[in-house]
């Protein structure tokens, strides 16, 4: 990925919103996917591949849909606008440290969320995109904005 593009980290819930076709989110998601690799770069952790295993319709019906499976696989294909960051031991340690730092404040941080936050921090992302309303409280720790992806944000952050 080009070094000069701002990195926007996407939490798993952004990809699930895309897969599930959540109408009020798709305009921003589609616009940012279209721009990725041009004036920004969307990144996520390899753990996202595990978290985005099926869509809501598949879950509700208890059966898999080939079209949904193809759409999910396309997110991680080599020509995808999304670049995947490998998980490695130092990221695990950083995620563990975030969980430990949250405890004295009475904040519960789930392991997968900690992995996402630690990966964004490690990659020096300029924004962390999520629809999870529990995560914006970590913006100060990361030193970057945390919130939903908005295509209208300055410089497509």
N, C-alpha and C positions, 0 to 999 in steps of 0.2 A: 504494500500500500504506500502511496506517495507520502513522504514525510511532511509535506507542507499543508496537507488537508486537515482541518479540525476533525477530531474523532468524537463521534457521538455514540455513547454506549447504550445499547438497547437491552432492557430487562426482558425476560421470557414473556411477560404479560403483553408486551407490545406485539410480539410475533403471534401470540395466541389471538389477540384482537384482529390481526390481519387474517389468520387462518379461519377464524370464526365469522369474519365479515361484519364486524360491529360497525354499523353504518356511520355513526357520528365520529368515528376515529379513522375511517379509511381514507378520507381526503388527505389528511396530514401524513399518514403512514405511506400511502402510495406516492405522494409528492416527494417525501424524503428518500424513499427507495429509488425513485427516478433520479434524484440528484446525487445519490451516493456514488462516490468515485469521481465526481466532477468538482463540486465545491465543498464537499464534506465526505466523511467516510463513516459508515455504520459498522460498529464492531460489537461483538458479544463473546461470551465465554463458551467453550465447548460443552459445558454443562447444560447450556440452553438446548442443545440437540436432544438431550434426555428429557428435559422439561416440556418440550414441544413435541409430544409423542402422538397426539391425536386431537381432533377438533371436538367442539361441544356436541355437535350432532352425532358424531361417532360415540361419544361417551353416553349421551342420552339413550341412543338406540342399542348400545352394547354390541355394535358391529362396525367393522372398518369400511371405509369408503375409498375406492381407488383414487378418485379425483383429489380428495383431501391428502392422501398419502403422497401423491405426485407434487402437490403444492408445498407440502412440508419439506420433502426432499429437495425441492428447488431452492429453498432458503439456504441450504448448505452446499449447493453445487459449486464447482470451481468458477463458474461464470456469474455467480450470484453477486449482487451489490453489497452483500453482507460479508464481512471478513470475520473469521472465527479465531479467537485467541486461545491457545492451548493452556490447559490447567497444568500446573507443576507445583512441586512441594513448597516453594517460597510463597506462591499465591495462597496455598493452604494455610501456611503460617500467618500470613497477613490477614486472611479471613478469620482465623481463630483469634487473632489479636483484636480485631474489630468486635467480635462477640464478647470477648473479655472486657474491653473498654466500655461496652454498652451496659454491662451488668450493674456497676455501682450507680448508674443513673436510673436504674429501674427499667431500662429499655431491653426488650427481648429482641434479639436479632437471630433469625433462622439461618442455619448453615448455608443454604443455597443463596439467600439474599446477601450474606456476607461474602460469598465467593464472587457474586456479581459486583458488589461494591469494591472489593479488593482488586478485581481485574480492571475496573474503570480507573481506579487510582493508579495502579501499576502502569497502565497504558497512557496516562496523562490525558484522559478524555476531557473535553471541554464541557460536556453535558452528560447527564445520566437520565435516559428517558424511561419512564415507567408509568403505569396507571395504578400502582400500588400506593395507596395513601399513607402507608406506614413508613415509607422510605424517605420522603423529603426531609425528615428531621435529621438525616445524616449528611445533609448538604454542607453543613459547617465543617464536619469531620473531613469530607472529601475536598472541600474548597471549590466545589462546582455546583451549578444548579441541578436540582433533581425534580423532575416533573414530567408531564406527558409530552410526547413529541409534537411540536407545532411547526408546520411548514412556514408559517409567517414570522417566526422568530428571526432576529437579525442574524445574518450569515448562516441561516438554516441550522441553527444549533438545536 
